[in-house]
Amino acid sequence: MCSGCAQDYIKRFACVQVLRAYGLLLRDYERNGPCTNHYVARMLQRLARGLHMPGLLCQLSLFSTFRRLLHDPAAPQVSASCQYI
């Protein structure tokens, strides 16, 4: 797959409904498996950095989830993934 095609594919996920779903999924990070949390954080990173659209993540619900993650000593893998977002 060419890089332009990959970018176009990722752009399809840059919408309110998808971001809301990722936010809801990440909000319950304690009950998710480590792979799920990593993939959600990675997709958010691709949307924000890969598409040069960091404003997509400027949502209060995501900020509060990131804050909780970064201060939770029981979630080192998730907080490490979220540091790069």
C-alpha positions in Angstrom: 0.0 0.0 0.0 1.4 3.4 -0.9 1.9 6.0 1.8 -0.7 8.3 0.2 -3.2 5.5 0.2 -2.4 4.7 3.9 -2.9 8.4 4.8 -6.3 8.4 3.0 -7.3 5.3 4.8 -6.4 6.8 8.2 -8.3 10.0 7.4 -11.5 7.9 7.3 -11.1 7.5 11.1 -10.7 11.2 11.8 -14.4 11.8 12.6 -16.4 12.5 15.7 -18.1 9.1 15.9 -14.8 7.2 15.7 -13.0 9.5 18.2 -15.9 9.1 20.6 -15.7 5.3 20.4 -12.0 5.3 21.0 -12.4 7.7 23.9 -15.1 5.4 25.4 -12.9 2.4 24.9 -9.9 4.0 26.5 -11.9 5.4 29.4 -12.3 1.8 30.6 -8.6 1.0 30.3 -8.6 -0.9 33.5 -10.8 -3.6 32.1 -9.2 -3.7 28.6 -6.3 -5.9 27.7 -2.9 -4.3 27.3 -3.0 -4.9 23.5 -6.3 -3.1 23.2 -5.1 -0.1 25.1 -1.9 0.0 23.1 -3.8 -0.1 19.8 -6.2 2.6 20.8 -3.4 4.9 21.9 -1.5 4.1 18.7 -4.5 4.9 16.5 -5.0 8.2 18.4 -1.3 9.0 17.8 -1.7 8.2 14.1 -4.6 10.6 13.9 -3.0 13.4 15.8 0.6 13.2 14.5 0.4 11.3 11.3 -2.4 13.4 9.9 -1.0 16.6 11.5 -4.3 17.1 13.3 -3.6 17.3 17.0 -6.7 19.3 17.5 -8.7 16.1 17.1 -7.7 15.1 20.5 -8.6 18.4 22.2 -11.7 16.9 23.9 -12.3 17.2 27.6 -13.2 13.5 27.9 -9.9 12.5 26.4 -7.9 14.9 28.5 -9.4 13.5 31.7 -8.7 10.0 30.6 -5.1 10.8 29.7 -4.7 12.5 33.0 -6.0 9.5 34.9 -3.8 7.2 32.8 -0.6 9.2 33.4 -1.2 9.3 37.1 -2.1 5.6 37.5 0.8 3.5 38.7 -1.1 0.3 37.8 -1.1 1.3 34.1 2.5 1.7 33.1 2.1 0.3 29.6 -0.9 2.4 28.8 0.6 5.6 30.2 3.8 5.0 28.2 1.7 4.7 25.0 -0.2 7.9 25.8 2.9 10.0 26.5 3.6 10.2 22.8 0.1 11.4 22.0 
